[in-house]
Amino acid sequence: MVTVEIVNGPISFFSNDDSREQNGAELIFNGRVRATEHGKNITALEYEQYEGMAEVELTQLAKATCEKFPIHDLYCKHRIGRVVVGETSLHVVIWSKHRKEGLDAMTWFITELKKRIPIWKWAILEDGSKIPSECSHE
């Protein structure tokens, strides 16, 4: 199963599911806003999306991840709008039989998300100005 949401406001986490008797791994990733961006102090990140396309592309990527890796389910919530330092902007849960395939799937999914999904972010500096925030690392 794949569940994908793009939300404008705080992310409510997917609940833990202890009924999954065939899944030995439940991997949870919470991406949070750091206090610095490219060596500069920031107060927040501001996320924008290509509305009508971002969620469709994110769903396709989640389905492709489930096909590429031996995982059972992938749930993802990505936030748009202003996200202050310390808050969660990305929440992903993957269930798999073993941890290795879950970890591999999580790494691939997040890397591809940053490359392919039309969601952009701006770093809000302490003086209120904005600079583009690009992910240049894996």
C-alpha positions in Angstrom: 0.0 0.0 0.0 1.1 3.5 -0.8 -0.2 6.6 1.0 1.1 10.1 0.1 0.0 13.5 1.4 1.2 17.0 0.8 0.0 19.1 3.8 0.1 22.8 4.6 0.6 22.9 8.3 2.1 20.7 11.0 2.6 17.0 10.1 0.7 14.5 12.1 2.7 11.3 12.1 1.4 8.0 10.8 0.5 5.8 13.7 2.6 2.7 14.7 1.1 -0.6 13.5 1.9 -3.5 15.8 -0.3 -5.9 13.8 2.3 -6.4 11.0 3.4 -9.9 11.9 5.3 -10.4 8.6 7.3 -7.2 8.8 10.5 -7.3 10.8 11.3 -3.7 10.1 9.3 -0.5 10.4 11.6 2.4 9.4 10.5 6.0 10.2 12.3 9.0 8.8 11.5 12.5 10.0 13.3 15.3 8.1 13.5 18.4 10.2 14.5 22.0 9.4 18.0 22.7 10.6 19.1 26.1 12.1 21.6 26.8 9.3 21.5 26.6 5.5 24.8 26.9 3.5 26.5 28.2 6.6 23.9 31.0 7.3 21.5 31.1 10.3 17.9 30.7 9.2 14.5 30.9 11.0 12.5 28.7 8.6 12.3 27.0 5.3 9.4 27.9 2.9 8.3 25.0 0.6 6.4 25.5 -2.6 4.9 22.9 -4.9 3.8 22.6 -8.5 0.2 22.1 -7.4 -1.6 19.3 -9.1 1.6 17.7 -10.2 3.7 17.3 -7.0 1.3 14.8 -5.3 0.8 12.8 -8.5 4.6 12.5 -9.0 5.2 11.7 -5.3 2.6 8.9 -5.5 4.3 7.5 -8.7 7.7 7.6 -6.9 6.3 5.8 -3.9 4.8 3.1 -6.1 8.1 2.7 -8.0 9.9 2.3 -4.8 7.6 -0.5 -3.7 8.2 -2.2 -7.1 12.0 -1.7 -7.0 12.6 -2.9 -3.5 11.1 -5.8 -1.5 9.1 -3.6 0.8 5.5 -4.0 1.8 4.2 -0.4 2.3 5.4 3.2 2.0 3.7 6.2 3.6 4.9 9.7 3.0 3.8 13.2 4.1 5.6 16.3 2.8 4.9 19.7 4.1 4.5 22.9 2.1 4.4 26.5 3.3 6.6 27.9 6.1 8.3 25.3 8.4 10.2 26.8 11.3 13.5 25.5 12.6 13.1 22.2 14.5 9.8 21.2 12.9 9.3 18.2 10.6 9.0 18.9 6.9 9.1 15.3 5.7 7.7 12.1 7.3 8.2 8.7 5.7 7.4 5.2 7.0 8.5 2.0 5.2 7.6 -1.6 6.3 9.7 -4.5 5.1 10.5 -8.0 6.0 14.1 -7.2 6.9 15.9 -3.9 7.8 18.4 -3.9 4.8 15.8 -3.6 2.1 13.9 -1.1 4.1 17.0 1.1 4.6 17.9 0.8 0.9 14.4 1.7 -0.1 14.3 4.7 2.3 17.6 6.1 1.0 16.6 5.7 -2.6 13.1 7.1 -2.1 14.3 10.3 -0.4 17.2 10.8 -2.9 14.8 10.5 -5.8 12.2 12.7 -4.1 14.7 15.6 -3.8 15.7 15.1 -7.5 12.3 14.5 -9.1 9.4 15.9 -7.2 8.4 19.5 -8.0 8.6 20.9 -4.5 11.1 23.7 -4.0 12.4 25.3 -0.8 13.6 28.7 0.2 15.7 29.4 3.3 14.4 32.4 5.4 17.4 34.2 6.8 17.3 36.0 10.2 16.8 39.4 8.4 13.7 38.0 6.6 15.3 37.7 3.2 15.0 34.4 1.2 17.7 32.4 -0.5 17.2 29.3 -2.6 17.9 26.1 -0.7 19.2 23.3 -2.9 20.2 19.9 -1.7 23.7 19.2 -3.0 24.5 16.1 -0.9 23.0 12.6 -0.7 
